[in-house]
Amino acid sequence: MGDMTSRRSLLRAAGILLPLGLSPMRLLAQARQVRELRFFHTHTSEKLRITYAENGHYVPEALAEINHLLRDFRSGEVHDIDPRLLDTLHEVRSLTGSSARFEIISGFRSPATNDMLRHASSGVAKKSLHMQGQAIDVRLGGTPTSQLRRAALSLARGGVGYYPESDFVHLDTGRVRSW
């Protein structure tokens, strides 16, 4: 009798959810989903392997650890990192088929650091999304940056900058664009 009740409940839920484009199995898969990232900061040599989201929710303690890791390493200033940026990293890594860690070139930048870099280089934007915690410059261990770039572009989400001479990719959660 229990199997029939479970089956009926599942069918009833399907009848409600399917018109909304939400299958019970898809919802169950999303609810169980665990999103993990691995990082190595190239300037501080810090490493982090962390589950930043599970059961459809971000983990506040994990976000705080990521905020600290992606701080402005020059000033020590910490800023909230946009969780959508983490989701982009997670999806890009999945698209490449890699399980390697991201090598961080630059995460959050204070306005003072951004201004200093802007005056030292032509490739730094005055209103950089790094200052909002919405951008990151990375490599993915064992993955050519050209492949990382292609994976990011395929998402059609945010900005994707490709710097082959410096061997990194810029990802952000701003408007869709590429350079």
Secondary structure, 3 states (H helix, E strand, C coil): CHHHHHHHHHHHHHHHHHHHCCCHHHHHHHHHCEEEEEEEECCCCCEEEEEEEECCEECHHHHHHHHHHCCCCCCCCCCCCCHHHHHHHHHHHHHHCCCCCEEEEECCCCHHHHHHHHHHCCCCCCCCHHHHCCEEEEEECCECHHHHHHHHHHHCCCEEEEECCCCEEEEECCCCEEC
